[in-house]
Amino acid sequence: PEDVHGLILFSGVLLDESNWTSRAKQLKGKPVIQSHGQQDTVLPFAAGQRLADVLRTAGAQSSFVAFGGAHEIPLPALQKTKDFLNGF
C-alpha cells in the first residue's frame, strides 16, 4: 500500500469484504477510478457499487464510472483512465 499511488478497477467487485475494508483504509487520499457496466452478467453491478462505497468510506478519492453496457471497457472508461494516468 505505501507504494500504491492510485488504483484502476475495471468491473471490480467486493468479493472479500473484510479484507477490502481493512486494506482500503491504506488508500485514504489516493486516487481510484472504477468502471462497471450496469448490464454485467459476469460480475454484478451492485457488487461493484458496494466496492466503490467501501473505497469512498475509507477516504479514497474514488471516481465511479457506470455505463449501460455489460462486462466490457467502453470508451468513456478508457478516456477517464487516460485522464487519470496523465495526472501522475
C-alpha positions in Angstrom: 0.0 0.0 0.0 2.8 2.5 0.7 4.0 2.1 -2.9 0.5 2.4 -4.4 -0.1 5.8 -6.0 -3.6 5.0 -7.3 -5.9 2.2 -8.3 -7.7 1.4 -11.6 -10.5 -1.1 -11.4 -12.4 -2.4 -14.4 -15.5 -4.3 -13.3 -14.1 -4.6 -9.8 -16.4 -6.1 -7.2 -16.4 -6.7 -3.5 -15.6 -10.4 -3.1 -13.7 -10.4 0.3 -15.4 -7.6 2.2 -13.4 -7.9 5.4 -10.1 -7.8 3.6 -11.1 -4.9 1.3 -12.5 -2.9 4.2 -9.3 -3.4 6.2 -6.9 -2.6 3.4 -9.0 0.2 1.8 -8.0 2.4 4.8 -4.5 2.5 3.3 -5.9 4.1 0.2 -7.0 7.2 2.1 -6.4 10.3 -0.1 -5.2 8.2 -3.1 -7.0 8.4 -6.4 -9.1 5.5 -7.5 -11.0 5.1 -10.8 -13.5 2.3 -11.1 -15.8 1.4 -14.0 -18.7 -1.1 -14.2 -21.4 -2.0 -16.6 -25.0 -1.9 -15.4 -25.8 -4.9 -17.5 -22.8 -7.0 -16.4 -23.9 -10.7 -16.1 -20.4 -11.8 -15.1 -19.8 -9.6 -12.1 -23.0 -7.9 -10.7 -23.2 -4.1 -10.9 -24.4 -3.9 -7.3 -21.2 -5.6 -6.1 -19.2 -3.0 -8.0 -21.2 -0.2 -6.3 -20.6 -1.8 -2.9 -16.8 -1.8 -3.5 -17.0 1.8 -4.5 -18.8 2.6 -1.3 -16.1 0.8 0.7 -13.4 2.8 -1.0 -15.1 6.1 -0.5 -15.9 5.4 3.1 -12.2 4.6 3.6 -11.3 8.0 2.2 -10.0 7.1 -1.2 -10.5 9.8 -3.9 -12.8 7.5 -5.8 -14.4 8.1 -9.2 -17.0 5.5 -10.3 -17.8 5.3 -14.0 -21.1 3.5 -14.5 -22.2 2.7 -18.0 -25.1 0.9 -19.7 -23.1 -2.0 -21.1 -22.1 -5.4 -19.9 -18.7 -6.9 -18.9 -16.6 -4.6 -21.1 -14.4 -1.5 -21.1 -16.2 1.3 -23.0 -14.6 4.4 -24.5 -15.7 6.7 -21.6 -14.0 4.5 -19.1 -10.8 4.4 -21.2 -10.9 8.2 -21.5 -11.3 8.6 -17.7 -8.4 6.2 -17.3 -6.2 8.2 -19.7 -7.0 11.4 -17.8 -6.3 9.6 -14.5 -2.9 8.3 -15.8 -2.0 11.8 -17.2 -2.3 13.1 -13.6 0.8 11.1 -12.5 
